[in-house]
Amino acid sequence: RPVVLIGISLGGIFARVLAQRHREMVALVLTLGTPFSGDRRANNAWRLYEALNDHTVDAPALPDDPSVKPPVRTIAIWSPHDGVVAPAASRGLEHERDIAIAVEERHFEFSASRRSIKRVLAVLREHAGAGGL
């Protein structure tokens, strides 16, 4: 049965790529603060990423383009107050995702705040529930 993939920040890049590669196994991709759109340096973490990896953000290990909308339903949760990822990068353009939801959290609250987790559960109930997919 197809699964829902939830990715926070870089994890959302992996979720989108998995859905691009394995459409039949994925029902929905939900990203939170994921820099999938635009300039790969439109965040405050790219220098750290390059320091920890053997490649640059412009020459990633995966050949896939995370800005290409996977052939499944996609929801991008983003924040104008993120602080790490540029809002436009995690919101994406209209053709790069199905739904964009603006929230007030900062980047590290996406996975740690009670408010964010409740919102994710509500979004899943609405979009992955019986009538959502």
Backbone bond lengths (Angstrom), bond angles and torsions (degrees), N, CA, C in turn:
res aa  C-N    CA-C-N  psi(-1)  N-CA   C-N-CA  omega(-1)  CA-C   N-CA-C  phi
1 R - - - 1.445 - - 1.526 108.75 -
2 P 1.325 119.66 135.09 1.474 121.79 -179.49 1.524 111.85 -59.47
3 V 1.317 115.31 146.61 1.459 122.47 -176.70 1.518 111.37 -108.46
4 V 1.324 115.71 165.69 1.451 123.21 171.75 1.520 106.68 -99.01
5 L 1.318 116.83 127.00 1.457 121.35 176.62 1.522 108.75 -102.35
6 I 1.329 115.95 129.40 1.460 122.07 177.20 1.513 107.23 -118.31
7 G 1.332 116.18 124.45 1.458 119.96 -179.80 1.506 111.37 -129.70
8 I 1.316 115.11 132.40 1.458 121.42 178.12 1.523 107.69 -106.26
9 S 1.327 116.47 128.40 1.451 123.07 178.96 1.531 110.36 56.61
10 L 1.329 118.34 -123.86 1.462 121.72 -179.52 1.528 111.77 -59.54
11 G 1.328 116.99 -30.83 1.464 120.41 177.93 1.515 112.42 -60.33
12 G 1.323 116.94 -28.91 1.456 120.80 177.33 1.522 112.51 -69.82
13 I 1.334 116.13 -30.74 1.471 120.09 175.12 1.529 108.15 -62.17
14 F 1.336 116.32 -47.45 1.464 120.77 179.90 1.524 111.00 -62.74
15 A 1.324 117.48 -39.15 1.468 121.03 179.27 1.532 110.34 -62.98
16 R 1.328 117.10 -44.24 1.465 120.55 179.73 1.525 111.35 -64.27
17 V 1.329 117.23 -41.93 1.461 121.16 179.93 1.536 110.57 -66.65
18 L 1.322 116.77 -42.28 1.469 119.04 176.65 1.521 111.08 -58.85
19 A 1.324 116.45 -42.07 1.467 120.22 179.42 1.529 111.46 -68.14
20 Q 1.333 117.50 -33.67 1.468 120.17 175.63 1.526 110.07 -64.31
21 R 1.322 116.03 -41.43 1.466 121.28 -174.88 1.532 113.85 -81.46
22 H 1.329 116.51 -30.15 1.470 120.84 -173.05 1.521 111.56 -131.99
23 R 1.291 116.37 58.00 1.463 123.52 -176.85 1.518 112.88 -49.85
24 E 1.318 116.37 -41.74 1.465 121.30 -175.76 1.530 112.74 -67.03
25 M 1.318 117.58 -15.04 1.456 121.03 -177.37 1.529 113.21 -101.85
26 V 1.342 116.69 -4.87 1.465 120.77 -173.57 1.528 110.20 -123.69
27 A 1.337 115.89 131.05 1.464 121.58 177.76 1.533 111.52 -94.60
28 L 1.332 116.73 -34.33 1.464 121.14 -173.48 1.511 108.95 -158.47
29 V 1.335 116.52 145.96 1.463 122.05 172.92 1.523 107.68 -119.36
30 L 1.319 115.82 125.89 1.466 122.74 178.10 1.522 107.16 -118.09
31 T 1.340 116.22 118.35 1.462 119.78 178.92 1.522 109.81 -111.67
32 L 1.313 115.49 147.58 1.458 122.52 179.32 1.528 108.32 -129.33
33 G 1.314 116.60 112.35 1.456 120.24 178.95 1.519 112.82 60.41
34 T 1.320 117.20 37.01 1.466 122.39 -177.22 1.525 110.62 -97.37
35 P 1.329 118.21 124.37 1.469 121.36 -179.02 1.524 112.31 -82.09
36 F 1.335 117.16 70.48 1.461 120.53 -175.80 1.521 113.68 -93.18
37 S 1.299 118.60 -9.72 1.467 121.65 -173.21 1.530 111.37 -120.77
38 G 1.327 115.34 143.74 1.462 119.80 172.68 1.511 114.41 77.86
39 D 1.313 115.22 -153.54 1.459 123.72 -176.20 1.528 110.99 -64.10
40 R 1.313 116.95 127.82 1.473 121.49 -178.90 1.527 112.48 -69.43
41 R 1.306 116.98 -8.70 1.466 120.55 176.85 1.533 111.29 -102.55
42 A 1.335 117.02 12.30 1.470 121.56 -179.58 1.520 109.91 -84.76
43 N 1.319 114.58 51.40 1.460 120.92 177.05 1.519 107.90 -158.24
44 N 1.302 116.08 169.19 1.457 120.80 -179.19 1.527 112.35 -98.75
45 A 1.325 117.59 14.98 1.463 120.48 -178.20 1.522 113.32 -116.30
46 W 1.325 118.73 -3.47 1.460 119.52 -173.52 1.525 112.80 -63.28
47 R 1.326 118.16 -34.71 1.470 120.15 179.25 1.528 110.29 -65.99
48 L 1.315 116.61 -42.34 1.466 120.60 177.17 1.524 110.35 -63.80
49 Y 1.328 117.04 -43.08 1.460 121.68 177.67 1.527 110.39 -56.14
50 E 1.328 117.06 -46.99 1.460 120.30 -178.83 1.522 111.74 -68.25
51 A 1.338 117.53 -33.65 1.465 120.21 178.39 1.529 111.57 -67.30
52 L 1.337 116.63 -29.43 1.465 120.82 -177.07 1.522 113.95 -92.53
53 N 1.329 117.36 -10.90 1.466 121.23 -175.65 1.528 110.77 -120.98
54 D 1.312 115.38 166.60 1.460 120.14 179.70 1.528 112.42 -96.65
55 H 1.325 116.43 22.85 1.452 121.74 178.74 1.530 109.06 -149.28
56 T 1.312 115.57 163.93 1.457 120.23 178.89 1.524 109.90 -90.35
57 V 1.311 116.97 167.78 1.464 120.39 176.88 1.520 110.92 -67.27
58 D 1.319 116.99 -23.30 1.459 120.73 179.15 1.530 113.16 -82.55
59 A 1.323 116.97 -12.32 1.468 122.14 178.27 1.531 107.95 -133.16
60 P 1.334 116.93 65.40 1.465 120.31 -174.91 1.527 113.07 -66.06
61 A 1.314 115.09 160.83 1.462 121.41 179.52 1.525 111.67 -65.75
62 L 1.322 116.78 -31.70 1.461 120.92 177.76 1.526 109.28 -91.34
63 P 1.326 117.79 130.48 1.461 119.71 -179.59 1.536 113.07 -76.32
64 D 1.330 117.40 -10.61 1.458 122.57 -175.73 1.527 111.28 -70.31
65 D 1.313 116.38 151.77 1.458 122.61 178.14 1.527 108.38 -101.61
66 P 1.337 118.41 108.39 1.463 120.26 -177.45 1.521 114.15 -67.11
67 S 1.337 118.02 -13.70 1.470 119.31 178.22 1.530 111.66 -77.34
68 V 1.326 117.13 -17.28 1.462 120.47 177.00 1.521 108.17 -72.54
69 K 1.318 115.70 123.20 1.461 119.89 -178.09 1.523 109.60 -64.58
70 P 1.333 116.40 126.22 1.462 118.68 174.52 1.534 109.95 -61.15
71 P 1.319 117.77 155.01 1.463 120.64 -178.83 1.528 113.05 -79.16
72 V 1.321 115.61 36.41 1.465 123.06 176.44 1.521 107.61 -135.07
73 R 1.319 117.03 171.00 1.467 121.32 178.19 1.532 108.81 -65.14
74 T 1.333 116.47 135.49 1.462 121.41 -179.75 1.519 110.60 -129.83
75 I 1.318 115.02 139.04 1.463 121.70 177.81 1.528 107.46 -128.84
76 A 1.316 116.45 125.37 1.460 121.88 178.71 1.521 108.83 -109.00
77 I 1.307 116.16 115.25 1.466 121.20 173.38 1.524 105.85 -96.05
78 W 1.327 115.83 125.76 1.458 121.27 -174.37 1.521 109.57 -139.20
79 S 1.330 115.80 165.74 1.455 119.72 -179.61 1.525 111.39 -137.73
80 P 1.334 116.15 135.12 1.458 118.78 174.05 1.534 111.57 -70.86
81 H 1.342 116.26 -9.11 1.469 122.18 -178.99 1.522 111.32 -113.27
82 D 1.329 117.92 19.12 1.459 123.67 -174.67 1.527 111.95 -49.69
83 G 1.322 117.92 -55.17 1.453 121.39 178.14 1.521 114.12 89.97
84 V 1.320 118.00 -18.40 1.462 121.30 177.42 1.525 110.08 -116.19
85 V 1.319 117.36 -49.68 1.458 122.74 -177.82 1.530 109.24 -105.82
86 A 1.322 115.96 134.50 1.463 120.60 177.60 1.524 109.54 -59.88
87 P 1.329 118.60 135.13 1.462 121.02 -178.40 1.526 114.01 -51.90
88 A 1.323 118.30 -44.75 1.469 120.53 -178.81 1.525 111.56 -63.37
89 A 1.324 117.60 -31.69 1.465 121.39 -179.36 1.521 111.83 -69.65
90 S 1.329 117.29 -34.48 1.476 119.77 -178.92 1.527 113.11 -95.87
91 R 1.314 116.63 -12.85 1.472 121.06 174.57 1.520 109.71 -84.23
92 G 1.320 115.88 -40.28 1.452 121.30 -179.81 1.519 112.09 75.76
93 L 1.296 114.67 168.17 1.456 121.84 176.01 1.527 108.95 -86.74
94 E 1.310 117.07 160.83 1.471 120.98 -175.20 1.521 113.10 -55.31
95 H 1.325 118.30 -37.06 1.465 120.36 -178.81 1.530 113.02 -80.36
96 E 1.346 117.43 -4.81 1.464 121.48 -178.46 1.529 113.21 -97.28
97 R 1.333 117.07 -9.33 1.470 121.60 179.55 1.516 108.72 -156.54
98 D 1.332 116.06 164.96 1.464 119.73 178.95 1.519 111.69 -88.67
99 I 1.313 116.43 -44.48 1.465 121.43 -175.63 1.523 108.54 -134.24
100 A 1.329 116.90 140.09 1.460 122.72 172.98 1.525 107.40 -122.03
101 I 1.315 115.97 129.92 1.461 121.25 -178.92 1.530 108.46 -122.04
102 A 1.321 116.15 117.67 1.462 121.37 178.38 1.522 109.77 -83.69
103 V 1.323 116.12 137.16 1.462 122.60 178.57 1.528 108.72 -132.50
104 E 1.301 117.02 172.09 1.460 121.30 -177.54 1.532 113.70 -98.75
105 E 1.323 118.47 -5.25 1.458 120.77 -176.50 1.525 112.74 -65.39
106 R 1.315 114.40 157.71 1.456 121.16 169.61 1.533 107.17 -91.95
107 H 1.309 116.59 168.04 1.461 121.58 -170.47 1.541 113.67 -51.99
108 F 1.298 117.12 -49.94 1.470 119.36 -174.71 1.524 113.28 -77.43
109 E 1.315 117.35 -7.80 1.463 120.51 175.16 1.528 112.21 -81.20
110 F 1.319 117.99 -18.13 1.465 120.21 -178.73 1.526 112.26 -54.50
111 S 1.311 117.07 -36.60 1.465 119.81 -178.28 1.517 113.09 -106.54
112 A 1.313 117.51 -2.63 1.462 118.42 -173.39 1.523 115.43 -121.20
113 S 1.314 118.59 -21.54 1.466 118.25 -175.52 1.527 111.27 -88.28
114 R 1.296 114.65 142.64 1.469 121.07 177.92 1.532 110.55 -59.47
115 R 1.332 116.36 -40.56 1.463 121.58 179.65 1.534 111.02 -60.03
116 S 1.325 117.09 -44.38 1.462 120.98 -179.57 1.527 111.58 -65.87
117 I 1.303 117.06 -43.18 1.464 120.90 -179.31 1.529 110.30 -65.37
118 K 1.325 117.62 -40.09 1.467 120.31 176.35 1.528 110.93 -62.59
119 R 1.332 116.46 -39.63 1.459 120.29 179.50 1.529 110.65 -65.35
120 V 1.318 117.36 -43.83 1.463 120.90 178.84 1.526 109.72 -58.85
121 L 1.325 116.61 -44.59 1.467 119.88 178.75 1.526 111.36 -62.67
122 A 1.325 117.13 -39.92 1.471 120.41 178.51 1.527 110.92 -65.71
123 V 1.326 117.09 -42.11 1.462 120.76 178.65 1.526 109.79 -63.33
124 L 1.317 116.66 -41.64 1.466 120.09 178.34 1.523 111.39 -64.22
125 R 1.326 116.61 -42.25 1.476 119.01 177.73 1.518 111.01 -59.99
126 E 1.333 115.50 -41.23 1.464 119.86 -177.79 1.526 112.51 -71.96
127 H 1.311 117.49 -42.18 1.456 120.74 -170.82 1.528 115.00 -104.03
128 A 1.298 117.99 -18.76 1.474 119.76 179.64 1.519 111.17 -113.68
129 G 1.325 116.90 0.23 1.458 120.96 178.48 1.508 112.01 -72.08
130 A 1.284 116.27 -171.89 1.475 123.13 -175.55 1.528 113.16 -50.60
131 G 1.343 117.35 -43.49 1.457 119.05 -177.19 1.513 113.65 -99.08
132 G 1.359 118.29 -4.54 1.450 121.14 -174.05 1.511 115.84 -80.13
133 L 1.320 117.81 -26.35 1.469 120.01 -178.42 1.488 111.64 -123.67
